[in-house]
Amino acid sequence: METDRPIPVIIDCDTGIDDALALLLAVRHPGLDLRAVTCVAGNTDVDGVVRNTLTVLEQAGAPEIPVARGAERPLIEAVRTARHVHGHDGMGDLGLPAPARTPADVDAVTLLRREILASPRPVTLIPTAPATNIALLLRTHPEVTRNIERIVFMGGAAAVGNATPVAEFNVWHDPEAAAILLTAGVPITMYGLDVFRRVIVPGPDVRRLRASAEPGTRLAGELLAHRGPATGETDPGGGLGDAGAVCAVADPEGLITHRLPVEVSLAPGPSRGQTIVDRRARPGESELHEGTREQPLVDVALDVDVARYVKLYLAAVER
């Protein structure tokens, strides 16, 4: 990759332990130009997300990147946080200091439109959260798609869910928004649970990061330690989670994707929020009897080079 021409990216997040890991990577990878961060309710309430995002950028020594507050609830559903995973403050209750930085004086949709259209090169959007802000952007300012290179979103699952047996949390939290995102009319990569769970930083590396005197590197170690797998290992590693989606932008060759039809189940009941990924080799009886329906084609991540992405992450955050 040409480090003199970094990829302009914008992260839309619900920071969150692994969103914080994603922000640390985006700030420190030489091949990425983080132009803005927008915040949405998800892992914790939106004001907590803004606070956590500013804290992470400060700890990382990031330049003055604009951060904007976005939607405080999904389009239709009530807010349903994941504090049981991410701690009361959404950041593992690490006791981090309050940030000195302040958010931008515009809302998330306004900031997204401004930064996308102002970018001299097409922007890659990396939503690592429920897609509420992105859906509102696409419905309010559809002209932004002319300067969006790709959307690489963390969400969905071709196989097993986590919020429900079939639905991943980000999509389940706001299914209507995810359905709008899939019809954006730009290339889309789905970095879902099929690969999300697999990228684990080994225990010795986590311990080395935690022992660092550099604040951003040490924060990465503390966050990874909080994301250790629930096993009996004496030296467990920590999952990169959302940061894998940023790895996929910085180094897409580490991801194996298949272009497949994907739709979001919006009906009430146990399938709501499921990303239905059609992996069949040929149409079935439904299509033969009822005809085919137009469905968006998405580059669905089904395999990942774990060692490659772990190496990429460690090299960037320890710079």
ZAMARGU-4260 file (C-alpha; in steps of 0.2 Angstrom, whole numbers, plus 5000, padded with zeros to 4 digits):
<rodrens>
0) 5000/5000/5000 | 5006/5018/4996 | 5008/5026/5013 | 5009/5043/5004 | 4991/5041/4999
5) 4981/5035/5014 | 4963/5030/5012 | 4951/5043/5019 | 4940/5034/5031 | 4925/5039/5043
10) 4920/5028/5057 | 4903/5028/5064 | 4903/5019/5081 | 4895/5016/5098 | 4911/5015/5108
15) 4912/5001/5116 | 4928/4992/5120 | 4931/4985/5102 | 4925/5001/5094 | 4939/5009/5104
20) 4951/4996/5098 | 4945/5001/5080 | 4948/5019/5083 | 4966/5016/5090 | 4970/5007/5074
25) 4962/5020/5062 | 4972/5034/5071 | 4989/5025/5070 | 4989/5015/5054 | 4999/5025/5041
30) 4988/5019/5027 | 4972/5027/5034 | 4967/5045/5036 | 4953/5046/5049 | 4943/5061/5044
35) 4929/5061/5056 | 4920/5050/5069 | 4901/5050/5072 | 4893/5042/5087 | 4876/5033/5089
40) 4868/5024/5104 | 4872/5005/5105 | 4884/4998/5117 | 4879/5012/5129 | 4869/5028/5128
45) 4875/5041/5114 | 4882/5053/5127 | 4893/5040/5134 | 4898/5035/5117 | 4903/5053/5113
50) 4913/5054/5130 | 4922/5037/5126 | 4926/5042/5108 | 4934/5058/5114 | 4944/5049/5128
55) 4951/5036/5116 | 4956/5049/5103 | 4965/5059/5117 | 4973/5043/5124 | 4979/5039/5107
60) 4987/5056/5104 | 4976/5058/5088 | 4975/5075/5079 | 4960/5086/5081 | 4948/5074/5072
65) 4929/5080/5073 | 4918/5070/5083 | 4899/5072/5082 | 4884/5066/5092 | 4871/5056/5082
70) 4855/5047/5085 | 4851/5043/5103 | 4839/5029/5098 | 4835/5017/5084 | 4823/5022/5070
75) 4809/5011/5078 | 4815/5001/5092 | 4819/5007/5110 | 4837/5008/5115 | 4844/4991/5121
80) 4862/4993/5127 | 4876/4980/5129 | 4883/4986/5146 | 4883/4968/5152 | 4898/4966/5139
85) 4906/4983/5139 | 4904/4988/5157 | 4893/5002/5165 | 4903/5016/5156 | 4904/5006/5139
90) 4923/5005/5141 | 4926/4991/5153 | 4925/5002/5168 | 4943/5005/5167 | 4942/5022/5176
95) 4949/5032/5161 | 4950/5051/5164 | 4936/5062/5157 | 4942/5070/5140 | 4947/5088/5138
100) 4942/5087/5120 | 4924/5092/5115 | 4913/5086/5101 | 4909/5096/5085 | 4895/5109/5086
105) 4885/5099/5072 | 4875/5083/5073 | 4882/5067/5066 | 4872/5067/5049 | 4878/5085/5046
110) 4896/5080/5049 | 4895/5065/5039 | 4888/5075/5024 | 4901/5088/5026 | 4916/5077/5027
115) 4911/5065/5014 | 4908/5079/5001 | 4923/5089/5006 | 4935/5074/5004 | 4947/5076/4989
120) 4946/5057/4987 | 4931/5045/4989 | 4928/5040/5007 | 4927/5023/5015 | 4914/5022/5028
125) 4917/5010/5043 | 4901/5008/5053 | 4905/4998/5069 | 4888/5001/5077 | 4870/5001/5073
130) 4867/5009/5057 | 4855/5023/5062 | 4866/5037/5058 | 4870/5030/5041 | 4852/5027/5037
135) 4847/5045/5042 | 4862/5051/5031 | 4857/5041/5016 | 4839/5046/5017 | 4842/5064/5020
140) 4857/5067/5009 | 4858/5053/4996 | 4870/5064/4985 | 4884/5058/4997 | 4885/5042/4988
145) 4894/5050/4974 | 4909/5052/4985 | 4908/5035/4995 | 4921/5022/4989 | 4914/5008/4999
150) 4905/5004/5016 | 4914/4991/5027 | 4902/4988/5041 | 4904/4977/5056 | 4887/4968/5058
155) 4877/4953/5053 | 4881/4935/5052 | 4879/4922/5039 | 4878/4908/5052 | 4875/4911/5070
160) 4870/4927/5079 | 4874/4934/5096 | 4859/4945/5101 | 4847/4931/5096 | 4851/4914/5089
165) 4851/4921/5071 | 4854/4940/5073 | 4870/4950/5077 | 4869/4964/5089 | 4871/4979/5078
170) 4859/4974/5065 | 4846/4968/5079 | 4848/4985/5087 | 4841/4994/5072 | 4836/4982/5058
175) 4827/4995/5048 | 4843/5005/5047 | 4853/4990/5042 | 4841/4987/5028 | 4843/5005/5022
180) 4862/5003/5023 | 4862/4988/5012 | 4853/4998/4998 | 4865/5012/4998 | 4870/5009/4980
185) 4889/5008/4984 | 4900/4993/4986 | 4897/4985/5003 | 4907/4973/5013 | 4899/4964/5028
190) 4912/4960/5042 | 4900/4949/5052 | 4901/4937/5066 | 4908/4923/5055 | 4925/4932/5055
195) 4923/4944/5070 | 4925/4931/5083 | 4940/4923/5076 | 4954/4937/5076 | 4962/4934/5094
200) 4978/4943/5099 | 4988/4930/5109 | 4990/4932/5128 | 5009/4937/5128 | 5005/4951/5116
205) 4991/4958/5126 | 5002/4957/5142 | 5016/4967/5132 | 5004/4980/5127 | 4997/4982/5144
210) 5015/4985/5151 | 5018/4999/5139 | 5022/5016/5145 | 5014/5024/5130 | 4996/5028/5134
215) 4987/5023/5118 | 4997/5006/5117 | 4993/5003/5135 | 4975/5006/5132 | 4974/4994/5118
220) 4981/4981/5130 | 4969/4985/5144 | 4954/4984/5131 | 4960/4968/5124 | 4962/4960/5141
225) 4944/4965/5145 | 4939/4956/5129 | 4947/4939/5133 | 4937/4924/5128 | 4927/4915/5142
230) 4939/4900/5143 | 4949/4892/5157 | 4966/4898/5149 | 4978/4905/5161 | 4985/4917/5148
235) 4970/4921/5137 | 4971/4933/5122 | 4959/4946/5117 | 4947/4948/5102 | 4950/4963/5090
240) 4931/4963/5087 | 4926/4979/5077 | 4944/4983/5074 | 4944/4969/5061 | 4933/4979/5050
245) 4947/4993/5050 | 4960/4979/5046 | 4949/4974/5031 | 4950/4992/5025 | 4969/4994/5028
250) 4972/4976/5021 | 4958/4969/5011 | 4968/4954/5005 | 4967/4947/5022 | 4949/4944/5020
255) 4940/4931/5010 | 4923/4937/5004 | 4909/4930/4993 | 4897/4942/4984 | 4880/4936/4989
260) 4862/4942/4991 | 4859/4948/5008 | 4843/4955/5016 | 4838/4959/5034 | 4823/4951/5042
265) 4811/4965/5048 | 4796/4955/5053 | 4792/4953/5072 | 4797/4937/5080 | 4813/4927/5082
270) 4820/4930/5065 | 4820/4950/5067 | 4837/4957/5063 | 4844/4942/5055 | 4855/4945/5040
275) 4848/4932/5028 | 4863/4927/5017 | 4859/4917/5001 | 4873/4905/4999 | 4864/4893/4988
280) 4872/4888/4971 | 4855/4889/4962 | 4838/4895/4964 | 4826/4885/4974 | 4807/4881/4974
285) 4802/4898/4981 | 4810/4907/4966 | 4803/4894/4953 | 4786/4896/4960 | 4785/4914/4965
290) 4799/4923/4955 | 4815/4931/4960 | 4816/4947/4971 | 4829/4960/4969 | 4841/4959/4983
295) 4857/4969/4986 | 4873/4960/4983 | 4886/4961/4997 | 4904/4956/4999 | 4901/4944/5014
300) 4917/4940/5024 | 4917/4921/5027 | 4935/4918/5031 | 4950/4929/5038 | 4969/4927/5039
305) 4970/4929/5058 | 4989/4930/5060 | 4990/4943/5046 | 4977/4955/5055 | 4985/4952/5072
310) 5002/4957/5065 | 4994/4972/5056 | 4985/4978/5072 | 5000/4976/5084 | 5012/4985/5071
315) 5000/4999/5070 | 4996/5002/5089 | 5014/5000/5094 | 5021/5013/5082
</rodrens>
